[in-house]
Amino acid sequence: MDQAAVSTGDGLTRNVGFFGLLLTSEGSIIGSGWLFGALFAATIGGPAAIIAWLIGSVAVILLALVHAEPGGMFPVSGGTTRFPYYAFGGLAGASFGWFSWLQAVGTAPIEVEAAIQYSSNYVHGLTHSVNGTVVLTGAGCLVAVALMAVFVAINLFGVRFLVRANGAITTWKVVIPTLTIFVLFFTHFNTSNFTSAGFAPYGLRGVLTAVSAGGAVFALVGFEQAVHLGGESRNPQRDMPRAVIFSMLLGATI
């Protein structure tokens, strides 16, 4: 990787290859929304939630294509937060930059909270219910702070370490759910689950609600993360569009 690194002249080094970009986007797609979305979409839409996933996938794939082209044309650090500046000037760029910052600031705590919810099935005392709402206990807050500190440390070590760490994490996040899908398919798959209460018990409204409120769209966003690493991509014109599109297709397929 060091031998192929190329300086950009702006303090950044282009040492992130195709698989680094691909796994960065894929790791962002397969997160809490991707897993909780399966539950929420099925609850809202019933078995017809499969249609909601198809609708969401088509919509987000079209959005991914829009990101892929300018990502290859303008390989800059920050990616999509810079494009409004190029197109509409400083006010639009500054506004969109703040919007993106707020979104990024909110994502990490969401993932931490989701991780604690997962682990609460095995480690008790991290959460409790208050008027039907699950909240963190004191111990849960300490764990949340520790996890946030780990996220900050990984980012501070630099993009190369971030990409390597993310590569290992994303591989785990793809392999384990995929194996689970196959195991459940061959051991517990039952077609009556699609018809016992009716394929679409909540009708078209339930399907369309599952697309948005059920998380079918939210679960698939994240593909643009490769574009944000444009300033550190080794061959952005070739690798970035492929990384964005392939990560989206892989996430939608799973």
N, C-alpha and C positions, 0 to 999 in steps of 0.2 A: 504493500500500500504506500509506503514511504517513497519507493522508487517512482511510482506513477503520480505522486502528488504534484500539483501545479499551483504556483502562487497566482493570486488574482490581482495583486498590486494594491489591495485595499486592506491588508492585514489578515485576510482569510486565505486558507490553503485548500485547494480543490483535491481532497483525498477521499471523498465519499463516492463509491461506485454504485452500480445499478442495484445490487442486492441490498446495500445499505439503505438506499432510497426506498426500495420496495418494502422492506421490513419496517421502515419508519412509518410509512403510511398504513401498512397492514396492522402494525401494533396499535395505531391510533383507532383503527376501525374496530378491532376486536377488543372491546373493553366492557365496561359496566352496561352501557346502553345495548350492546350486542347481546349480552346474556339476559339482562332483565327484560329486554324487548320481547324475547320469546314468550315470557310469561304474560306480560302486559298485553301484547297484541292478541294472544290466544284468549285472554280473559275478555277483551273488548269485542273481538270479532268472531270468536269461536273457531272451528276448523277452517272457516273461510279466511282466517288470518294469513293463510298461504297466499291468497290473492293480494292481500295488503303488502306482503313482502315483495311480490312480483312488481306491484305498482311502485313501491318505494325504490326498488332496485333500478328499474328503468329510469325513474326520475333522477336518481342520484348519479347513475352512469352518464346521463346527458350532461349533468353538472360537472362531472369529472372530465369529460371531453373538453368542456369550456376552459377548465383549469389547465389541462395538459398542454394546450397550444401556447398560451402566453408563458407558461412555465418554461418551455423550451426556448421561446423567443427572448425572454428577459430573465436569465438565470442570476437573480440577485438574492442576497440574504434577506429573509423576511417575506419573499415571494408575494403572495396575494395581498399583503398589507401595503405593498409598494405600487401595485398596478393602478389603483385609483389615483395615486399621485401623478403617474405618467399620463393618465387619460384626462384627468379633470383639474389637476393643479394642487396647490398646497392645502387648501381648506378641505377638500375631499380626502386627500392623503392623510392629513392629521386626524380627521374625524374617524376614518376607517381604521387608522392605527390604534386609536383609543378603543374602538369597538372590539378589535381583535385582541387587544390587551386584556380587556374585561372578560372576554370569552376564555382566554388562556388562563387567567387567574382563577376563574371559576371551575375549570376542568379538573385541575389537580385535586382540590378538596372533594369533588364528586367521586373521583376514582378512589380516593382514600376511604371515603365513607362506604363505597360499594365493597371494597376489600374487607373492611371490618364487618360488614353485613354477611359476607361469605363466611368469614372465619368464625363468626359468632355461633355457627352451627357446631363448631368443634371446640371453641374456646369460650366458655361462658363468663358473663360478668362484664362484657364490653358494651352491651346495649341493654336498654330496658324500655318498656312501653309506658308512655304517658298519654292518657286519654286516647288510646288507640294509635298513637304515633310513636315510632321507634326512634329513640334518641340515644346519644352516647352517654355512658356513665363516666365517672372520673377516670377510671382505668382506660376506658375507650378513648377519652380525650388525650391521654398520655400516649397511647399507641398511635393515634392520628397525628400528633405532633412529631413523633419519631419517624413515621412514614413520610411526612412532608419534608423532614430534614434529609432523609435519604434521597428524595427526588431532587432537592436543591443541590445536594452534593454531587449527584450524577451529572447534573447540568453544568456545575462549576468546573468539573474536570475537563470540559471541552467536548466539542461535537464528535470527535473520533471515539472517545470513550463512551459517549452517549449512544452512538450508532452501534458500537460493539455490544454494549449492555442490552440495548433494545433488540438487537438481533437474537441474542440468546433468549430473552424474555418472550419475544414474538414467536419464535420457533416453538417454545413450550405452549404458548397460548393457542397456536394453530393445531399442533399435534394432539394435545390432550382432548379438546372438544371434538376433533375429527374422529379420534379413536372411540370416544364416548358415543358419537352418532352411530358408528358402525356396530358397536357392541349392542346398543339399544335396538338398532334396526333388526339385527339378526336374533335377538333374544326376547324382545318385548313388543315388537311392532304389531299393532292390531288395527286393521282397517275399520273396525266398528267405531273407533274413536272419531272418525270423520263423519259418521252418520247417526250415532246413537241419539244425539239431541238435535239432529238436523245439521246440514253442512254449514248453513249460514243462519244461525238462530237469531241473530240481531240484524239481519238484512244488509242491504248495501250501506246503510248508515254505519253499522258496526265495522264493516270493512274499511270504509274511508276514514273513520275515526281512528282505527288501528294504525293507519298509515302515519298519522301525525302524533296523536296523543298516545298511541300504543308503542311508539318508539321505532317503527319500521324505517323511518327516514333518519331519525337521530342516531340509530345504531350503525348506520352505514356511512355517516360523515366521518371525516378524518383523513380521507385520501389526499387532501391538499398538503399534508405535512411534508411530503417530498418536495413540494414547490417551495416551502419555507427554507429548505436547505440548498436553494439554487446557487447561492454564493459559494458553497463548498462542494458542489457536485463536480466530479471529475470530467464528465462528458454530458453536460446538461441537455444539449439539443437532442441527443440520442436517448439518454437514460431516463430523463425526467418524465416525458410523456408516457413511456412504457411503464414506469414505476407507478404512476398515478392510475393508469387504465387497468393494469394487471392486478394491482392491489384491490381496486374496486370490484373487478370481476371475481377475484378469489373470495372476497368477503361476501359478495352477493350469493355465490355458489354455496358456500358453507351455510 
